[in-house]
Amino acid sequence: MGVFVPCLQNILGIIYYIRFTWIVGMGGIWQSLVLVAFCGACTFLTGLSLSAIATNGAMKGGGPYYLIGRALGPEVGISIGLCFFLGNAVAGAMYVLGAVETFLDAIPSAGFFQETITVVNNTLVNGTTKSGATTISTPSLHDLQIYGVIVTILLCFIVFGGVKIINKVAPAFLVPVLFSILCIYIGVSIAPEPGASKGITGLSIVTLAENWGSEYQPTNDAGVPDPNGSIYWDFNALLGLFFPAVTGIMAGSNRSASLRDTQSSIPVGTLSATLSTTVMYLLSVFIFGALATREELLTDRLLAAAIAWPGPAMIYIGIILSTLGAALQSMTGAPRLLAAIANDDILPILNCFKAYEGSEPHVATLFTSFICVACVVIGNLDLITPTITMFFLLCYAGVNLSCFLLDLLDAPSWRPRWKIHHWLLSLVGATQCIVIMFMISWTFTVVSLALASLIYYYVSLKGKAGDWGDGFKSAYFQLALRSLRSLGANSVHPKNWYPIPLIFCRPWGKLPENVPCHPKLADFANCMKKKGRGMSIFVSIIDGDYHESVEEANAAYRQLSAYIDYKQCEGVAEIIVARSISDGFRSIVQIMGLGNLKPNIVVMRYPEIWRRENLAQIPSSFTSIINDCIIANKAIVIVKGLDEWPNEFQRLYGTIDLYWIVRDGGLMLLLSQLLLARDGFESCKIQVFCIAEEGTEAEELKADVKKFLYDLRMRAEVIVVTMKSMEAHSEISPNAKKDPQEEYASAQDRIRAYLSQMKEDAQREGRPLMEDGRQVVVNEEKVEKFLYTMLKLNTTIVKYSMMAAVVLVSLPPPPLNHPAYCYMEYMDLLVVNVPRMLIVRGYRRDVVTLFT
């Protein structure tokens, strides 16, 4: 009662009674058999896919929408679901008009207005023109509108009564329909009766042979063969005419919320209705093909009524009740489909159509009734009905694709009870639906696909996020796993190398509340990706015990994820709980990532606040992080002057200066090119500074570097700076805020004081020199030399690049066994007076290549 009867009522419609004999006459028996088998195979394969998905778990309301949405995602589900709703709503109006037109044909005196009479002077039979007038009467449009509105309102009242009342009323519509079909078969067995038309031969092998082949010919608007007719028929046109006679297989699943056991009812009811009606259609092709001549088949629109026993009245009753039954099922399923879409709360605009669980969707029913009444008032649905067929086919294709995707992926959760299915059958069913759409009409196919695409685009923009575990997510996951396995563990070729930055969000001190990451770090992370493509990993480390800090970590994760979404970064958030920053980072650098999809660049802010008394641990943490990156073979980018970094709306002018001191695999050159690709730096030019020792031919080095950059397809000005020029005394830039010589002297004093304190503590406690639990070696001569080198490099940078948009310089590694405090002094002297600097260290591989 919940599935089989609604499906049977929707499938058995007016086309069988008034168009099926005409189809057999036009296409012949063998093409009609192909037509029925082709359409029946499409709906049967769709029924198999529907059954497989419906038996894979509990099913809520919404029928095919629910199945498609959970398999292909909310965007696809809603776009197809709304089209299917519209198709059902307008189909209800089409069925009502068919019932009213049949009623007025049977009882012309019931009309209030004059009927329309068309006279055809010549008819075309068996390829020859037959003279004589054929009179065709059609009811008045106003009568169709009046009776159509009245019938629609009556059906609306029945639908308002709920599913229980509909189930009680449905047999009253279906039983007379089945009896009328039985009357046709009885009439066929006793034909021809006395007084019957000469064209009705009764079941005859001769007639069967004559009607075996097709005979396509032009017709007028009423379907009567006419040599001057404007409508030309072929197999594709017959397909468009007949296919609505097999639709309706979703009538039961549309009421899934009202079914007691969806996993049992939907497969048995849907497939039983599909198979029984397909077998009936195939038998009817042979019966009608052997019953009457081709002329009779093509000219007598109500041939089924003419042969029925005991008279035509039974067929008129069958036509009226079958169309009203189909209209009732359409008006029952459509509002439940709309309510199910609204209940998922994806589109706020549909909230008014929500229906609480267990209640009837009264608002959606009123809206559906309004659409039906509006279409009935239009009266002529010739331009709309082909699109309705497309909506049904679009839904069937969506069901088949859903089953195909789920079966092909074969996720652990895919365990349907209905075993008669295979992904290949689903693929064939989906392909068949799409082929039928284009065979019927290219124009209407494009219109329906365009409407579905517009809805999809609207849902993507305005819809709320809904994670239903759809098949696309599973496909992405499996594709990612397969891609990861195919990458292997070998090094990626430089042509395929992508930066995967690990953004160290909060390494130094606390940011303001509700700020999980420095706002400019995300802007810089986007600068490292070409056209925004790539992935960033935003990491924050929380000091403490994991068991005690897990709630804090979860809250921090949600906050950092929201920040990433707000900044529109392609990245993920990770929160680590560790006893210290150094321990946390050491864990990250060892285990973060999978295979070749591991972060390859560590990005962090330069700790300009490290001298504060409450941040005494920064030097050791900073040095430890750099050493860990070197050991783990990770590149490092340290951003100095992050507060001065441009956001997405700011523009910088000038130069991007590279101080290329040590071989870094081309990372510094690559970063400069990525910066140029961003809007904030597109007006800048690149300058490459090479540091040469004494005796080196400066011009020869300059030419070699230019040639190298040319082969790398990079445009830059090359400047060679010799060690002698670095040693030469240069005037302080007027734009420098601090005197490098004074900073150098201050650094010397602070280092001496720190080392003296270390030595005093070691002598007092009778232990070797220790810093943060590790032994250090103090060679004051090497310390002095390192500090002086930083002074000269900074002086050169300030001299040439004080007005640069950004300066990139090689990161000096921490000297072995030097105190971390001394290294911080070195770094402070390197970056003084430079507003924006990227301190870069590559790793033991190339990231750029000369070759195509």
C-alpha positions in Angstrom: 0.0 0.0 0.0 2.9 2.4 0.7 5.0 1.7 -2.4 3.5 -0.7 -4.9 0.1 1.0 -5.2 1.4 4.6 -5.5 4.0 3.4 -8.1 1.4 1.5 -10.1 -1.0 4.5 -10.0 1.7 6.9 -11.3 2.9 4.5 -14.0 -0.5 3.5 -15.4 -1.6 6.8 -17.0 -3.4 8.3 -19.9 -0.7 7.5 -22.4 -1.5 3.8 -22.3 -5.2 4.4 -23.1 -5.0 7.1 -25.8 -1.5 7.1 -27.2 -0.1 3.5 -27.0 -2.0 2.2 -30.0 -0.9 5.2 -32.0 2.8 4.6 -31.0 2.5 1.0 -32.2 1.1 2.2 -35.5 3.8 4.8 -36.1 6.8 2.8 -34.9 5.7 -0.6 -35.8 5.9 -3.6 -33.5 9.6 -4.2 -33.4 10.5 -0.6 -32.8 7.8 -0.3 -30.2 9.2 -3.4 -28.4 12.7 -1.7 -28.5 11.1 1.5 -27.2 9.3 -0.2 -24.3 12.4 -2.4 -23.4 14.7 0.6 -23.6 12.5 2.7 -21.3 11.7 -0.2 -19.0 15.4 -1.1 -18.6 16.1 2.5 -17.6 13.5 2.5 -14.8 14.4 -1.0 -13.8 18.1 -0.2 -13.4 17.1 2.9 -11.5 14.9 0.8 -9.3 17.9 -1.5 -8.5 20.1 1.5 -7.6 17.2 2.9 -5.5 16.8 -0.4 -3.7 20.5 -0.8 -3.0 20.8 2.7 -1.4 17.5 2.4 0.5 18.6 -0.9 2.1 21.9 0.5 3.3 20.4 2.0 6.5 17.6 3.9 8.0 16.0 6.3 5.6 14.3 9.6 6.5 11.8 11.6 4.6 12.6 13.0 1.2 12.8 9.8 -0.9 15.3 10.3 -3.8 16.4 13.7 -2.5 17.5 12.1 0.8 19.3 9.3 -1.1 21.0 11.6 -3.6 21.9 14.3 -1.0 23.5 11.8 1.4 25.4 10.2 -1.5 26.5 13.2 -3.6 26.3 16.0 -1.1 23.7 18.7 -0.2 24.4 20.9 -3.2 23.6 18.1 -5.7 20.8 16.7 -3.6 19.0 20.0 -3.3 19.4 21.0 -6.9 18.0 17.7 -8.2 15.5 17.5 -5.3 14.0 20.9 -6.1 13.8 20.0 -9.8 12.1 16.7 -9.0 9.7 18.5 -6.7 8.8 20.9 -9.5 8.4 18.0 -11.9 6.0 16.2 -9.5 4.0 19.4 -8.9 3.5 20.3 -12.6 2.9 16.6 -13.4 0.0 16.7 -11.0 -1.5 19.5 -13.1 -0.8 17.6 -16.3 -2.7 14.5 -14.9 -5.6 16.7 -13.8 -5.9 18.2 -17.2 -5.8 14.8 -18.8 -8.6 13.5 -16.6 -10.8 16.6 -17.3 -10.2 16.5 -21.1 -11.2 12.8 -21.1 -14.3 13.6 -19.1 -15.3 16.3 -21.5 -14.6 14.1 -24.5 -16.9 11.4 -23.0 -19.6 13.9 -22.0 -19.4 16.9 -24.3 -22.7 18.3 -22.9 -20.9 18.9 -19.5 -18.9 21.7 -21.0 -20.0 25.3 -20.4 -18.3 26.7 -23.5 -18.3 25.8 -27.2 -15.8 23.0 -28.1 -13.1 23.5 -30.7 -13.6 21.6 -34.0 -10.7 21.0 -36.4 -11.3 19.5 -39.9 -8.5 17.7 -41.7 -9.3 17.3 -45.4 -6.6 14.7 -46.3 -5.0 11.9 -44.2 -1.8 10.0 -45.0 -2.1 6.2 -44.7 0.7 3.7 -45.7 2.6 6.5 -47.5 -0.4 7.5 -49.7 -2.7 10.4 -49.4 -6.3 9.4 -48.6 -9.0 12.0 -49.5 -11.8 12.8 -47.1 -12.5 15.0 -44.2 -11.6 14.0 -40.6 -13.3 16.0 -37.8 -11.4 16.4 -34.5 -13.2 17.9 -31.5 -11.3 19.3 -28.5 -12.8 20.8 -25.3 -12.8 24.5 -24.7 -9.8 25.9 -22.8 -12.1 27.6 -20.3 -13.9 24.4 -19.5 -10.5 22.7 -18.9 -9.6 25.6 -16.5 -12.8 25.5 -14.6 -13.1 21.8 -14.1 -9.3 21.5 -13.6 -9.3 24.0 -10.7 -12.3 22.3 -9.0 -10.6 18.8 -9.3 -7.3 20.1 -8.0 -8.9 21.7 -4.9 -10.8 18.4 -4.2 -7.5 16.4 -4.5 -5.9 19.0 -2.2 -8.5 18.3 0.5 -7.7 14.6 0.2 -4.0 15.2 0.5 -4.6 17.4 3.6 -6.2 14.4 5.3 -2.8 12.7 5.5 -1.2 9.4 4.3 -3.7 7.2 6.1 -6.7 8.7 4.2 -4.8 8.7 0.9 -4.1 5.0 1.4 -7.8 4.4 1.9 -8.8 6.4 -1.1 -6.0 5.0 -3.4 -7.6 1.6 -4.0 -10.8 3.3 -5.1 -8.8 4.9 -7.9 -6.7 1.9 -8.7 -9.2 -1.0 -8.8 -11.3 0.5 -11.6 -8.2 1.1 -13.6 -7.1 -2.5 -13.3 -10.6 -3.6 -14.2 -10.6 -1.3 -17.3 -7.4 -2.9 -18.5 -8.9 -6.3 -18.0 -11.9 -5.1 -20.1 -9.5 -4.2 -22.9 -8.0 -7.7 -22.9 -11.4 -9.3 -22.9 -12.5 -7.0 -25.8 -9.3 -8.0 -27.7 -10.1 -11.7 -27.3 -13.6 -11.3 -28.7 -12.9 -8.7 -31.4 -14.1 -7.9 -33.9 -17.6 -7.5 -32.7 -20.6 -6.8 -35.1 -20.6 -3.2 -36.2 -16.9 -2.6 -35.4 -14.7 -0.6 -37.7 -13.3 -2.4 -40.7 -9.8 -1.6 -39.5 -10.2 -3.8 -36.4 -9.3 -7.3 -37.7 -9.1 -9.1 -34.4 -5.9 -10.9 -33.4 -4.4 -11.8 -36.8 -0.9 -13.1 -37.9 -1.4 -11.2 -41.2 -2.1 -7.9 -39.3 0.9 -8.6 -37.1 3.2 -9.0 -40.1 1.9 -5.9 -41.8 2.4 -3.8 -38.6 5.9 -5.3 -37.9 7.9 -2.5 -39.5 7.8 1.2 -38.8 6.2 3.9 -40.9 7.0 7.4 -39.7 5.0 10.1 -41.3 4.1 13.8 -40.7 1.0 14.6 -38.6 -1.0 17.6 -37.6 -1.3 18.9 -34.1 -3.9 16.3 -33.2 -1.7 13.4 -34.2 -3.6 12.5 -37.4 -1.3 11.6 -40.4 -1.4 14.6 -42.8 1.0 15.1 -45.8 0.9 18.8 -44.9 1.4 18.3 -41.2 3.9 20.3 -39.3 5.1 17.5 -36.9 7.6 15.0 -38.1 8.1 11.8 -36.1 11.0 9.5 -35.6 12.2 7.1 -32.9 13.5 9.9 -30.7 10.1 11.7 -30.9 8.3 8.5 -29.9 10.7 8.1 -27.0 9.8 11.6 -25.7 6.1 10.8 -26.1 6.2 7.4 -24.4 8.7 7.8 -21.6 6.2 9.6 -19.2 4.3 6.3 -19.3 7.1 4.6 -17.3 7.8 7.4 -14.8 6.4 7.2 -11.4 8.8 4.7 -9.8 9.7 7.2 -7.1 6.1 7.6 -5.9 6.6 5.2 -3.1 10.1 6.4 -2.0 8.7 10.0 -2.0 6.7 8.9 1.1 9.6 7.3 2.9 8.9 9.2 6.1 5.5 7.5 6.3 6.6 4.0 5.5 6.8 1.4 8.3 9.9 -0.4 6.9 11.6 1.4 4.1 14.3 -1.2 3.7 11.7 -3.9 2.8 8.9 -1.9 1.2 10.9 0.3 -1.3 12.8 -2.5 -3.1 9.9 -5.0 -3.3 7.2 -2.4 -4.1 9.2 -0.3 -6.6 10.7 -3.3 -8.6 7.3 -5.1 -8.6 5.5 -2.1 -10.0 8.3 -1.6 -12.6 8.4 -5.2 -13.8 4.6 -5.7 -13.9 3.9 -2.6 -16.0 6.9 -3.2 -18.3 5.6 -6.8 -19.0 2.1 -5.4 -19.6 3.4 -2.8 -22.1 5.4 -5.5 -24.0 2.4 -7.8 -24.2 0.2 -4.8 -25.3 2.6 -4.1 -28.2 1.9 -7.6 -29.7 -1.8 -7.4 -28.9 -2.4 -4.0 -30.5 -0.1 -4.7 -33.4 -2.1 -7.9 -34.3 -5.5 -6.3 -33.5 -6.0 -3.5 -36.1 -4.6 -2.1 -39.3 -2.0 0.6 -39.3 -4.7 3.1 -40.6 -6.9 2.3 -37.6 -4.0 2.5 -35.1 -3.0 6.0 -36.4 -6.5 7.6 -36.8 -8.5 6.2 -33.9 -7.1 7.9 -30.8 -9.5 5.9 -28.5 -9.1 2.5 -30.1 -8.7 0.9 -26.7 -12.2 2.3 -25.8 -13.7 1.1 -29.1 -12.7 -2.6 -28.4 -13.2 -2.7 -24.7 -15.9 -5.0 -23.2 -18.7 -4.3 -22.5 -18.3 -0.8 -23.9 -16.2 2.4 -24.1 -17.6 3.7 -20.8 -15.3 1.4 -18.9 -12.2 2.9 -20.6 -13.3 6.5 -20.0 -13.7 5.6 -16.3 -10.3 3.9 -16.3 -8.6 7.0 -18.0 -10.2 9.4 -15.6 -9.4 7.4 -12.5 -5.9 6.5 -13.6 -5.0 10.2 -14.2 -6.7 11.3 -11.0 -4.8 8.6 -9.1 -1.5 9.7 -10.6 -2.3 13.3 -9.8 -3.1 12.3 -6.2 0.2 10.5 -5.8 2.1 13.5 -7.3 0.4 15.9 -5.0 1.2 13.6 -2.1 4.8 13.1 -2.8 5.8 16.6 -3.9 5.1 18.4 -0.6 6.8 15.7 1.4 9.8 16.1 -0.8 9.9 19.9 -0.3 9.4 19.5 3.4 12.3 17.1 3.6 14.6 19.6 1.8 13.5 22.3 4.2 13.9 20.1 7.3 17.6 19.6 6.5 18.0 23.4 7.1 20.5 23.9 4.3 18.6 26.7 2.6 17.1 29.3 5.0 14.7 30.5 2.4 12.9 27.2 2.6 12.3 27.3 6.4 8.6 28.1 6.0 8.1 24.7 4.5 9.4 22.7 7.5 7.2 20.0 9.0 7.8 18.5 12.4 8.4 14.7 12.6 5.1 12.8 12.5 3.1 15.8 11.2 1.8 16.6 7.8 3.6 19.2 5.6 0.5 21.5 5.3 2.5 24.6 4.1 4.3 22.6 1.5 1.0 21.0 0.4 -0.6 24.5 0.0 2.4 25.6 -2.1 2.2 22.5 -4.3 -1.5 23.0 -4.8 -0.9 26.6 -5.8 1.6 25.5 -8.4 -0.9 22.9 -9.7 -3.7 25.4 -9.9 -1.5 27.9 -11.7 -0.5 25.3 -14.3 -4.1 24.2 -14.7 -5.1 27.8 -15.3 -2.4 28.0 -18.1 -4.3 25.1 -19.6 -1.7 24.2 -22.3 1.4 22.4 -20.9 2.9 21.4 -24.2 5.9 23.6 -23.6 6.4 22.5 -20.0 5.8 18.8 -20.1 9.1 17.9 -21.9 11.0 19.7 -19.1 9.1 17.7 -16.6 10.3 14.5 -18.3 13.8 15.9 -18.1 13.5 16.5 -14.3 12.4 12.9 -13.8 15.3 11.6 -15.9 17.7 14.0 -14.0 16.5 12.4 -10.7 16.9 8.9 -12.0 20.4 9.7 -13.2 21.2 11.1 -9.8 20.0 8.0 -8.0 22.1 5.8 -10.4 25.2 8.0 -10.0 24.7 7.9 -6.2 24.7 4.1 -6.2 27.6 3.9 -8.7 29.7 6.2 -6.5 28.9 4.3 -3.3 29.4 0.9 -4.8 32.6 1.8 -6.6 34.1 3.4 -3.4 32.9 0.4 -1.3 33.4 2.3 2.0 33.1 0.2 5.2 29.7 1.7 5.8 28.4 0.5 2.4 26.6 -2.8 3.3 23.2 -2.8 1.5 20.8 -5.7 2.2 19.6 -5.6 -1.4 22.4 -7.6 -3.1 21.1 -7.5 -6.7 23.2 -4.6 -7.8 26.6 -3.7 -9.2 28.4 -0.4 -9.9 28.5 -1.3 -13.6 24.7 -1.6 -13.7 24.3 1.8 -12.0 26.7 3.4 -14.4 24.8 1.9 -17.4 21.5 3.2 -15.8 22.9 6.7 -15.3 24.3 6.8 -18.9 21.0 5.6 -20.3 19.1 8.4 -18.5 21.4 11.0 -19.9 21.3 9.5 -23.4 17.4 9.5 -23.3 17.4 13.1 -22.2 19.4 14.2 -25.2 17.5 11.8 -27.6 14.2 13.4 -26.5 15.3 17.1 -26.9 18.7 18.8 -26.7 16.9 22.1 -26.0 14.9 20.9 -23.0 17.9 18.9 -21.7 20.1 22.1 -21.7 17.3 24.1 -20.0 16.8 21.5 -17.2 20.6 21.1 -16.6 20.9 24.9 -16.6 18.2 25.2 -14.0 19.7 22.5 -11.8 23.2 24.2 -12.2 21.7 27.5 -11.1 20.2 25.9 -8.0 23.5 24.2 -7.3 25.3 27.5 -7.5 22.8 29.2 -5.3 23.1 26.5 -2.7 26.9 26.7 -2.8 26.7 30.4 -2.1 23.8 30.8 0.3 23.4 27.3 1.8 24.6 26.3 5.2 27.4 23.7 5.4 26.1 20.1 5.8 28.4 17.2 6.3 26.4 14.0 5.6 29.3 11.7 4.9 28.5 11.9 1.2 30.2 9.9 -1.5 32.3 12.8 -2.8 34.0 13.2 0.6 34.7 9.5 0.5 36.0 9.8 -3.1 38.3 12.7 -2.1 39.6 10.6 0.8 40.3 7.6 -1.3 41.8 9.7 -4.0 44.1 11.4 -1.5 45.2 8.0 -0.1 45.9 6.7 -3.6 47.8 9.8 -4.6 49.8 9.6 -1.4 50.7 6.0 -2.1 51.6 6.9 -5.7 53.9 9.7 -4.5 55.9 7.1 -2.5 58.7 8.1 -0.2 61.2 9.3 -2.7 62.1 12.9 -3.0 59.8 15.0 -5.2 61.4 16.4 -8.4 62.1 20.1 -8.3 59.5 20.7 -11.1 56.8 19.2 -8.8 58.0 20.7 -5.6 55.4 22.8 -3.7 56.0 24.6 -0.5 54.0 23.1 2.4 54.6 25.7 5.2 54.3 24.8 8.8 53.1 28.0 10.4 54.2 28.3 14.0 51.4 30.5 15.4 52.2 31.5 19.0 55.8 30.7 19.8 56.8 33.8 21.7 54.5 35.0 24.5 50.8 35.5 24.5 48.6 37.2 21.9 45.5 39.1 22.9 42.5 36.9 23.9 40.6 35.2 21.1 43.5 35.8 18.7 44.9 32.3 17.9 47.5 33.5 15.5 49.2 36.7 14.4 46.9 38.2 11.8 49.8 38.8 9.3 51.1 35.2 9.5 48.2 34.0 7.4 48.8 36.8 4.9 52.5 35.7 4.7 51.5 32.0 4.4 49.4 32.9 1.3 52.4 34.7 -0.2 54.2 31.4 -0.2 51.7 29.7 -2.4 51.3 30.4 -6.2 47.8 31.7 -6.8 46.8 30.5 -3.4 47.3 26.9 -4.3 48.8 24.6 -1.7 48.3 23.7 1.9 49.5 25.3 5.1 49.6 23.7 8.5 48.9 26.1 11.4 50.4 24.8 14.6 50.1 26.0 18.1 51.8 24.5 21.2 50.2 24.6 24.6 52.4 24.1 27.6 51.2 21.6 30.1 50.1 18.0 30.7 47.9 16.5 27.9 45.4 14.9 30.3 44.9 18.2 32.1 44.9 20.5 29.0 42.8 18.5 26.6 39.8 20.7 26.9 41.9 23.8 26.4 43.5 22.2 23.4 40.1 21.4 21.8 38.9 25.0 22.3 42.2 26.3 20.8 41.7 24.0 17.8 38.2 25.3 17.1 39.4 28.8 17.5 42.4 28.3 15.2 40.2 26.5 12.6 37.8 29.4 12.6 40.7 31.8 12.1 41.9 29.9 9.1 38.5 29.9 7.5 38.1 33.7 8.3 41.5 34.4 6.6 40.5 32.2 3.6 43.7 30.1 3.9 44.0 26.7 2.4 45.2 25.0 5.5 44.5 22.9 8.5 44.9 23.5 12.3 46.9 21.4 14.7 47.3 21.8 18.4 50.0 20.1 20.4 50.2 19.8 24.2 53.7 19.5 25.5 55.8 20.3 28.6 57.7 22.9 26.7 57.8 24.6 23.3 61.0 22.8 22.4 59.6 19.4 23.2 56.4 20.1 21.3 58.2 21.3 18.2 60.5 18.4 18.3 57.5 16.1 18.2 55.9 18.0 15.4 59.0 18.1 13.2 59.4 14.3 13.5 55.9 13.0 12.9 53.8 15.7 11.2 52.5 14.7 7.8 52.4 11.5 5.7 54.9 10.3 3.1 55.8 13.2 0.8 53.0 15.3 2.1 55.0 16.5 5.1 55.6 20.2 5.9 58.9 21.2 4.2 59.2 24.8 5.4 58.9 26.0 9.0 57.6 29.6 9.2 57.8 31.6 12.4 58.0 35.1 13.7 61.3 36.6 14.7 61.3 36.9 18.6 61.9 40.7 18.8 60.6 40.6 22.4 63.2 38.1 23.7 64.9 40.5 26.1 61.9 40.8 28.4 62.6 39.3 31.8 59.6 37.0 31.7 60.7 35.5 28.4 64.1 34.3 29.3 63.4 30.9 27.8 63.1 32.3 24.2 66.9 32.1 23.2 67.1 28.4 24.0 63.7 27.6 22.4 64.6 29.6 19.3 68.0 27.9 18.9 66.5 24.5 19.6 63.8 24.9 16.9 66.4 25.9 14.3 68.7 23.0 15.2 65.7 20.6 15.0 64.8 21.9 11.6 68.4 21.5 10.3 68.5 17.9 11.7 65.1 17.0 10.3 66.0 18.6 6.9 63.3 21.3 7.0 63.7 24.7 5.4 63.2 27.7 7.7 61.7 31.1 7.0 61.9 33.6 9.9 59.8 36.7 9.4 61.2 39.9 11.0 59.0 42.9 11.1 55.8 40.9 10.8 53.7 43.9 12.0 54.9 45.8 9.0 54.0 43.1 6.5 51.4 44.2 4.0 47.9 42.8 4.2 45.8 41.8 1.1 44.8 45.4 0.4 48.2 47.1 0.8 50.9 47.6 -1.9 54.6 47.9 -1.6 57.0 49.5 -4.0 60.8 49.3 -4.5 62.9 46.2 -4.6 63.0 42.7 -3.2 66.7 42.3 -2.2 68.3 38.8 -1.9 71.6 38.4 -0.1 72.6 35.0 -1.4 75.4 33.9 0.8 75.1 30.1 1.0 73.6 27.5 -1.3 70.0 26.8 -0.3 68.6 24.8 -3.2 67.1 27.9 -4.8 64.6 28.4 -2.0 65.3 32.1 -1.7 65.0 32.7 -5.4 61.7 30.8 -5.4 60.3 32.8 -2.5 61.1 36.0 -4.3 59.2 34.8 -7.4 56.2 33.8 -5.2 56.2 37.2 -3.6 56.2 38.9 -7.0 53.1 36.9 -7.9 51.1 38.6 -5.1 49.3 41.9 -5.6 51.2 43.5 -2.7 54.6 43.0 -4.4 53.8 43.0 -8.1 55.3 46.5 -8.6 58.7 45.5 -7.1 61.9 44.4 -8.8 64.4 41.8 -7.7 68.0 42.5 -6.8 70.4 39.6 -6.1 73.5 40.5 -4.0 76.4 38.0 -4.1 79.1 38.1 -1.5 82.5 37.5 -3.1 85.9 36.9 -1.4 89.0 38.8 -2.3 90.6 37.9 -5.6 87.3 36.8 -7.2 86.6 38.2 -10.6 83.5 40.2 -9.8 82.4 40.6 -13.4 82.8 37.0 -14.2 80.8 36.0 -11.1 78.1 38.5 -12.0 77.9 37.1 -15.6 77.6 33.5 -14.2 74.9 34.4 -11.8 73.0 36.3 -14.5 73.2 33.3 -16.8 72.0 31.1 -14.0 69.0 33.3 -13.3 68.2 33.5 -17.0 68.1 29.7 -17.2 65.8 29.7 -14.2 63.4 32.1 -16.1 63.9 34.8 -13.4 64.5 38.5 -14.1 66.7 40.2 -11.6 69.5 42.7 -11.3 72.8 41.1 -10.0 75.1 43.1 -7.7 78.4 41.7 -6.5 79.7 42.9 -3.1 83.3 42.0 -2.2 84.6 41.3 1.3 86.9 44.3 0.9 84.0 46.7 0.3 82.2 45.2 3.3 85.3 45.9 5.5 85.5 49.5 4.2 83.9 52.1 6.6 80.6 53.3 5.3 78.5 56.2 6.5 75.4 55.5 8.5 72.2 55.7 6.5 70.2 58.7 7.5 67.1 56.5 7.6 68.8 54.1 10.1 67.1 54.3 13.5 70.1 52.9 15.4 73.9 53.2 14.9 75.2 49.7 14.0 78.5 50.4 15.7 76.8 51.3 18.9 74.6 48.2 18.7 77.7 46.2 18.1 79.5 47.6 21.2 76.3 47.1 23.3 76.1 43.5 22.2 79.7 42.9 23.1 79.1 44.3 26.6 76.0 42.2 27.1 77.7 39.0 25.9 80.7 39.6 28.2 78.4 40.2 31.2 76.4 37.0 30.3 79.5 34.9 29.9 81.0 36.2 33.2 77.8 35.4 35.0 77.8 31.9 33.5 81.4 31.3 34.6 80.8 32.6 38.1 77.8 30.3 38.5 79.8 27.3 37.2 82.7 28.0 39.6 80.4 28.5 42.5 78.5 25.2 41.9 81.6 23.3 40.8 80.3 22.2 37.4 81.2 22.9 33.8 79.5 25.7 31.8 75.8 24.8 31.4 72.9 26.5 29.7 69.4 25.2 30.0 70.7 21.8 31.1 73.2 21.3 28.3 77.0 21.9 28.3 78.3 24.8 26.3 81.8 25.8 25.2 82.8 29.4 25.3 85.4 30.5 22.8 85.4 34.3 23.1 87.5 34.7 20.0 84.9 32.8 17.9 82.1 34.7 19.6 83.7 38.0 18.7 84.4 36.9 15.1 80.8 35.8 14.6 79.5 39.0 16.1 81.7 41.1 13.8 80.6 39.2 10.7 76.9 40.0 11.6 77.9 43.6 11.9 79.5 43.8 8.5 76.6 41.9 6.9 74.1 44.2 8.5 76.0 47.3 7.5 76.0 46.1 3.9 72.3 45.4 4.0 71.5 48.8 5.4 73.8 50.5 2.9 72.2 48.9 -0.2 68.7 47.9 0.9 67.5 50.3 3.5 64.6 51.3 1.2 63.8 47.8 -0.1 60.3 46.5 0.2 61.7 43.3 1.8 65.1 41.8 2.3 65.9 38.1 2.1 69.1 36.9 3.7 70.5 33.5 4.4 70.1 32.2 8.0 73.3 31.5 9.8 73.0 28.2 11.7 73.7 28.3 15.4 77.4 27.7 16.0 78.0 24.3 17.7 78.1 24.5 21.5 77.7 28.3 21.6 75.3 29.7 24.2 71.9 30.3 22.9 72.0 33.8 24.3 75.0 34.6 22.1 73.2 33.4 19.0 70.3 35.7 19.8 72.7 38.6 20.0 74.1 37.7 16.6 70.7 37.6 15.1 69.7 40.9 16.7 72.7 42.6 15.2 71.9 41.1 11.8 68.4 42.4 11.6 68.8 45.9 13.2 67.5 48.8 11.1 65.8 46.5 8.6 62.0 47.0 8.7 61.1 43.8 6.8 63.4 40.8 6.5 63.0 37.1 5.7 65.8 35.0 7.1 65.9 31.9 5.0 67.6 28.6 5.3 67.1 25.9 2.6 67.6 22.2 2.9 69.6 19.5 1.3 67.8 19.5 -2.0 66.9 21.7 -5.0 63.5 23.3 -5.2 64.1 25.0 -8.6 65.4 23.5 -11.9 67.0 24.8 -15.0 65.3 22.3 -17.3 61.9 22.2 -18.8 
